[in-house]
Amino acid sequence: MKRLPLVSILMVLHSIPAWAVDPLPTGDVGLTATELTFVAHQSDEFNSDKIDLEKWNIDSNDFGPWSWEPSNVVQRGGSMHLRMMQKDHQRRGQQLHYTSGMARNDKTMTYGYFEARIKSCSRYPGACPAFWLYSIGPQNRYHASDGETVAYSEIDIVELQQSEYDFESKQHFPVTRIDCNLHTVLIKDGKRVWSRPNTNPELCKTHFDSPWDPREDYHVYAVKNTKEEIVWYIDGKEVGRKPNLYWHLPMHVTLSLGLRYPFVKYENGQMAPVGEKTTTDGFPTHMSVDYVRVWRFNNALASTDWSKQQYIAREKVVWKKNGWTWNGAKVESNFAEIDTNKDGIASGQERQVWFAKIKERN
């Protein structure tokens, strides 16, 4: 049998599309192809020379004591690179000293498996590479089983190199402390009340002490979010789990490089800049992401996401209540118009955009 030269084999492999066969999660995480659907429009191998701006919003609104700038997000060598650099600037009258990069997928997902292969940044301490999920918008509310009203859901799949203070050892944690945390906002007596890892560790805090330095190589960080629990994985092995009480809102897949100690401090529960610690040493610094892969669980929708069947059932109730003559064809047409990403789900965000368009027409 004639054997093809290695160069020819590589040329053939290179010509195969990135997802000729849908990938499966890394490692033995107890999930099968029949349970999952790979979501290509929220996944990316970063193999092209340009960022896919249909997938990634790299110009997010600024928050925190640093600013997000699109120029700090680039794609080359098969990875997305997010940069942090020292740059004095002002925002809303506040003097700030660093800018960084963030990439957010503007589609939402709730229950699924989320995985990214990441190499951490060289600067330590001071910069925190993160892969996370978070909800946006006051239109999203969830009434939890314990009666609480949830206004915000955030799952930190991984936060690297945070160098948080260890109150037991009276020192900052080493670079090998890897955080996998939760954040939420509950509405109590009409006020927004945060639950965070440090204020409610039993509910929100998870960590892993790695035997390796995350700055030296790529590692796979992942989370499984179900209606019952949240499970974190590193390199295909479970490192923590929590019951899922409040993380049921549609969330955005996000990559970011945030500022940390010694360049920020906490004041009244919020991060504030520490201007006197500003330095160019170790900057610019970059986190690198080889890929992001997202799978949704079949037959598991968020509370604000409706299948076609659910949408039609709800519309029947509305039409009957208003005394309208039922028009199934019109309702199906509306669903098709709402479902802009054609995934068979009318998400809360898609419905909100559609209703705004209808209001403009009228």
C-alpha positions as CSV (number, residue, x, y, z in Angstrom):
1,M,0.0,0.0,0.0
2,K,1.3,3.4,-1.0
3,R,1.8,5.7,2.0
4,L,1.1,9.4,1.7
5,P,3.9,11.7,2.8
6,L,3.4,13.6,6.1
7,V,3.1,16.9,4.3
8,S,0.2,15.6,2.2
9,I,-1.6,14.2,5.3
10,L,-1.2,17.6,7.1
11,M,-2.6,19.4,4.0
12,V,-5.7,17.1,4.0
13,L,-6.2,17.5,7.8
14,H,-5.9,21.3,7.4
15,S,-8.6,21.3,4.8
16,I,-11.2,19.7,7.1
17,P,-13.5,22.2,8.7
18,A,-13.0,23.0,12.4
19,W,-16.1,21.1,13.4
20,A,-16.4,18.4,10.7
21,V,-17.5,16.3,13.7
22,D,-18.8,18.0,16.8
23,P,-16.3,17.8,19.7
24,L,-17.1,16.3,23.0
25,P,-16.1,17.7,26.4
26,T,-12.5,17.0,27.6
27,G,-12.0,14.1,30.0
28,D,-14.4,11.8,31.7
29,V,-17.1,14.2,32.9
30,G,-20.0,11.8,32.7
31,L,-21.7,13.4,29.7
32,T,-22.6,11.7,26.4
33,A,-23.3,13.0,22.9
34,T,-27.0,12.1,23.4
35,E,-27.3,14.5,26.3
36,L,-25.6,17.5,24.6
37,T,-26.0,19.6,21.6
38,F,-22.8,21.5,20.5
39,V,-23.5,25.2,20.0
40,A,-21.3,26.5,17.2
41,H,-22.4,30.1,17.4
42,Q,-21.1,30.3,21.0
43,S,-18.0,28.4,20.4
44,D,-14.7,29.3,18.6
45,E,-11.4,27.7,17.8
46,F,-9.8,31.1,17.1
47,N,-8.0,29.7,14.0
48,S,-8.6,32.7,11.7
49,D,-6.6,35.9,11.5
50,K,-9.5,38.1,12.6
51,I,-11.9,38.1,15.5
52,D,-15.4,36.9,14.6
53,L,-17.3,40.0,15.6
54,E,-20.6,38.2,15.0
55,K,-19.6,36.0,18.0
56,W,-17.6,38.3,20.2
57,N,-18.3,41.7,21.5
58,I,-14.9,43.2,22.3
59,D,-16.3,46.8,23.0
60,S,-18.2,46.2,26.3
61,N,-19.3,49.0,28.6
62,D,-16.5,49.8,31.1
63,F,-16.8,48.7,34.7
64,G,-14.3,48.3,37.6
65,P,-11.2,50.5,38.2
66,W,-9.8,49.8,34.7
67,S,-11.3,50.2,31.2
68,W,-12.0,47.7,28.5
69,E,-10.6,48.7,25.1
70,P,-11.1,46.7,21.8
71,S,-7.5,47.2,20.8
72,N,-6.6,44.9,23.8
73,V,-8.2,41.9,22.1
74,V,-6.4,40.3,19.2
75,Q,-6.4,36.9,17.4
76,R,-3.3,35.2,16.1
77,G,-1.5,31.9,16.1
78,G,-4.7,29.9,16.7
79,S,-5.6,31.7,20.0
80,M,-7.4,34.8,21.2
81,H,-5.1,37.1,23.3
82,L,-6.4,39.6,25.8
83,R,-3.9,42.2,26.9
84,M,-3.7,44.4,30.0
85,M,-1.4,47.5,29.9
86,Q,-0.5,50.5,32.0
87,K,-2.3,53.5,30.6
88,D,-3.3,56.6,32.7
89,H,-6.7,57.8,31.7
90,Q,-9.9,59.3,33.2
91,R,-13.4,57.9,33.2
92,R,-16.3,59.9,34.6
93,G,-13.9,62.1,36.5
94,Q,-12.0,59.2,38.1
95,Q,-8.3,58.8,37.5
96,L,-7.5,55.2,36.3
97,H,-4.2,53.6,35.4
98,Y,-4.8,50.4,33.4
99,T,-6.8,49.2,30.4
100,S,-7.6,45.6,29.4
101,G,-9.4,43.3,27.1
102,M,-12.8,41.5,27.3
103,A,-14.6,39.4,24.8
104,R,-18.3,38.5,25.4
105,N,-20.7,36.4,23.4
106,D,-23.9,38.3,23.1
107,K,-26.0,35.2,22.8
108,T,-27.2,33.7,26.1
109,M,-27.1,30.2,27.6
110,T,-28.2,28.8,31.0
111,Y,-27.9,25.0,31.3
112,G,-25.0,23.5,29.6
113,Y,-21.3,22.6,29.6
114,F,-18.8,25.4,29.0
115,E,-15.1,24.7,28.3
116,A,-12.1,26.8,27.4
117,R,-8.3,26.0,27.0
118,I,-6.4,28.9,28.6
119,K,-2.9,30.0,29.3
120,S,-2.6,32.5,32.1
121,C,-0.8,35.8,32.0
122,S,2.8,36.5,33.0
123,R,2.1,39.3,35.4
124,Y,1.7,38.2,39.0
125,P,0.2,39.5,41.2
126,G,-2.0,42.2,39.7
127,A,-3.9,40.6,36.8
128,C,-6.6,38.0,36.8
129,P,-7.5,36.0,33.7
130,A,-11.1,34.8,33.8
131,F,-13.6,32.6,31.9
132,W,-17.1,33.3,33.2
133,L,-20.8,33.4,32.6
134,Y,-23.0,36.4,33.7
135,S,-26.5,37.7,33.2
136,I,-27.3,41.2,31.9
137,G,-30.4,43.3,32.1
138,P,-33.1,44.1,34.7
139,Q,-35.7,42.3,32.5
140,N,-34.2,39.0,33.8
141,R,-35.7,37.8,37.1
142,Y,-36.0,34.3,38.6
143,H,-38.1,33.2,41.5
144,A,-36.0,30.5,43.3
145,S,-37.4,27.5,45.1
146,D,-36.7,29.1,48.5
147,G,-38.9,32.1,47.6
148,E,-36.0,34.5,46.8
149,T,-36.1,36.7,43.8
150,V,-32.9,36.5,41.8
151,A,-31.8,39.6,39.8
152,Y,-28.3,38.5,38.7
153,S,-26.5,35.2,38.1
154,E,-22.7,34.8,37.7
155,I,-20.7,31.6,37.4
156,D,-16.9,32.1,37.4
157,I,-15.7,29.0,35.6
158,V,-12.2,30.0,36.5
159,E,-10.5,33.1,38.0
160,L,-6.7,32.8,37.9
161,Q,-4.0,34.5,39.9
162,Q,-6.3,36.6,42.1
163,S,-3.8,36.6,44.9
164,E,-6.6,37.2,47.5
165,Y,-5.7,37.6,51.1
166,D,-5.6,34.5,53.3
167,F,-6.8,35.5,56.7
168,E,-5.5,32.3,58.3
169,S,-1.9,32.5,57.0
170,K,-1.9,36.4,57.0
171,Q,-0.5,36.2,53.5
172,H,-1.8,36.4,50.0
173,F,-2.6,33.1,48.3
174,P,0.1,31.8,45.8
175,V,-0.2,31.8,42.1
176,T,-1.4,28.1,42.2
177,R,-4.6,29.0,44.0
178,I,-7.4,28.7,41.3
179,D,-10.8,30.2,42.1
180,C,-14.1,28.8,40.8
181,N,-16.8,31.0,42.4
182,L,-20.4,32.1,42.3
183,H,-22.0,35.6,42.6
184,T,-25.7,36.5,42.7
185,V,-27.9,39.4,43.5
186,L,-31.2,38.8,45.4
187,I,-34.0,41.4,45.8
188,K,-34.8,41.8,49.5
189,D,-37.3,44.5,50.6
190,G,-37.0,46.1,47.2
191,K,-33.2,46.4,47.5
192,R,-30.4,44.5,45.6
193,V,-28.3,42.4,48.0
194,W,-25.1,40.7,46.8
195,S,-24.0,37.2,47.8
196,R,-20.3,36.8,47.1
197,P,-17.5,34.3,47.8
198,N,-16.2,36.2,50.8
199,T,-19.5,37.2,52.3
200,N,-21.2,33.9,51.8
201,P,-18.5,31.2,51.2
202,E,-20.7,28.2,51.8
203,L,-23.0,29.2,49.0
204,C,-20.5,30.8,46.6
205,K,-16.8,29.9,47.2
206,T,-14.9,27.1,45.6
207,H,-11.2,26.7,44.9
208,F,-8.5,24.3,43.7
209,D,-4.8,24.3,44.6
210,S,-3.0,23.2,41.5
211,P,0.3,21.3,41.5
212,W,1.4,23.4,38.5
213,D,1.8,27.1,37.6
214,P,-1.1,28.2,35.3
215,R,1.2,30.8,33.7
216,E,3.4,28.1,32.2
217,D,1.0,26.2,29.9
218,Y,-2.5,25.9,28.6
219,H,-5.1,24.0,30.7
220,V,-8.7,23.2,30.2
221,Y,-11.2,24.9,32.5
222,A,-14.9,23.9,32.4
223,V,-18.2,24.0,34.2
224,K,-21.4,22.0,34.1
225,N,-24.5,24.0,35.0
226,T,-27.7,22.1,35.5
227,K,-31.0,22.9,37.3
228,E,-29.8,20.9,40.3
229,E,-26.1,21.6,40.6
230,I,-22.9,23.4,39.3
231,V,-19.8,21.3,38.8
232,W,-16.3,22.6,37.9
233,Y,-13.6,20.7,36.0
234,I,-9.9,21.3,35.3
235,D,-8.3,19.2,32.6
236,G,-11.3,17.0,32.6
237,K,-11.4,16.2,36.3
238,E,-13.9,17.5,38.8
239,V,-12.5,20.1,41.3
240,G,-15.7,21.3,43.0
241,R,-19.5,21.4,43.0
242,K,-22.3,23.4,44.6
243,P,-26.1,23.1,44.6
244,N,-27.7,25.4,42.1
245,L,-30.0,27.6,44.1
246,Y,-29.8,30.9,42.1
247,W,-28.0,30.4,38.8
248,H,-30.9,29.9,36.4
249,L,-30.9,33.1,34.4
250,P,-29.6,33.3,30.8
251,M,-25.9,34.2,30.9
252,H,-23.2,35.3,28.5
253,V,-20.0,33.4,27.8
254,T,-17.2,35.8,28.7
255,L,-13.4,36.0,28.6
256,S,-11.6,38.9,30.4
257,L,-8.4,40.0,32.1
258,G,-9.2,42.0,35.3
259,L,-7.1,44.1,37.6
260,R,-6.3,42.7,41.1
261,Y,-4.1,43.3,44.2
262,P,-1.9,45.3,44.6
263,F,-3.5,47.7,42.1
264,V,-7.0,47.6,43.5
265,K,-8.5,47.5,47.0
266,Y,-12.1,47.0,48.3
267,E,-14.0,50.1,49.5
268,N,-17.6,49.6,50.6
269,G,-17.7,46.2,48.8
270,Q,-16.5,47.7,45.5
271,M,-13.1,47.6,43.8
272,A,-11.2,50.9,43.8
273,P,-7.9,51.9,42.2
274,V,-4.7,52.1,44.3
275,G,-2.9,54.8,42.3
276,E,0.3,54.8,44.3
277,K,1.0,51.2,43.3
278,T,0.8,52.0,39.6
279,T,3.8,50.5,37.7
280,T,4.8,49.5,34.2
281,D,6.7,46.5,35.5
282,G,5.3,43.3,34.0
283,F,3.0,45.2,31.6
284,P,1.7,44.7,29.0
285,T,0.6,41.1,30.0
286,H,-1.6,38.7,28.1
287,M,-3.9,35.8,28.7
288,S,-4.3,33.4,25.7
289,V,-7.3,31.3,24.8
290,D,-6.9,28.3,22.5
291,Y,-10.6,27.7,22.2
292,V,-14.0,28.1,23.7
293,R,-16.6,25.3,23.3
294,V,-20.2,25.3,24.5
295,W,-22.8,22.6,24.6
296,R,-26.4,22.9,25.8
297,F,-28.3,20.2,27.5
298,N,-31.1,18.8,25.5
299,N,-34.6,19.5,26.9
300,A,-33.2,21.9,29.6
301,L,-34.2,25.6,29.1
302,A,-33.8,28.6,31.3
303,S,-36.8,30.0,33.1
304,T,-36.9,32.9,30.6
305,D,-36.3,30.8,27.5
306,W,-39.3,29.2,25.7
307,S,-39.4,26.4,23.2
308,K,-41.7,26.8,20.3
309,Q,-44.3,24.5,22.0
310,Q,-44.1,26.6,25.1
311,Y,-44.4,29.9,23.2
312,I,-47.5,28.7,21.3
313,A,-49.1,27.5,24.5
314,R,-48.5,30.8,26.2
315,E,-49.8,32.7,23.2
316,K,-53.0,30.7,23.2
317,V,-53.7,31.8,26.7
318,V,-53.0,35.5,25.8
319,W,-55.2,35.3,22.7
320,K,-58.1,33.7,24.6
321,K,-57.8,36.3,27.4
322,N,-58.1,39.1,24.9
323,G,-60.9,37.6,22.9
324,W,-58.9,37.3,19.7
325,T,-59.7,34.7,17.0
326,W,-56.8,32.2,17.1
327,N,-54.4,32.4,14.2
328,G,-51.8,29.7,14.5
329,A,-50.0,30.6,11.3
330,K,-49.5,34.1,12.6
331,V,-48.1,32.9,16.0
332,E,-45.7,30.5,14.3
333,S,-44.6,33.4,12.0
334,N,-44.0,35.5,15.1
335,F,-41.9,32.8,16.7
336,A,-39.7,32.4,13.6
337,E,-39.2,36.2,13.6
338,I,-38.3,36.2,17.3
339,D,-35.9,33.2,17.0
340,T,-33.1,35.1,15.3
341,N,-30.4,32.6,15.9
342,K,-32.6,29.7,14.7
343,D,-32.0,27.5,17.7
344,G,-35.7,26.7,18.2
345,I,-35.8,28.8,21.4
346,A,-37.4,32.2,22.0
347,S,-35.0,33.5,24.6
348,G,-35.9,36.3,27.0
349,Q,-33.4,38.6,25.2
350,E,-34.8,37.7,21.7
351,R,-38.4,38.4,22.8
352,Q,-37.3,41.7,24.4
353,V,-35.7,42.8,21.1
354,W,-38.7,41.6,19.1
355,F,-41.2,43.5,21.2
356,A,-39.1,46.7,20.9
357,K,-39.3,46.3,17.1
358,I,-43.1,45.8,17.2
359,K,-43.4,48.9,19.4
360,E,-41.4,51.0,16.9
361,R,-43.6,49.7,14.0
362,N,-46.8,50.8,15.8
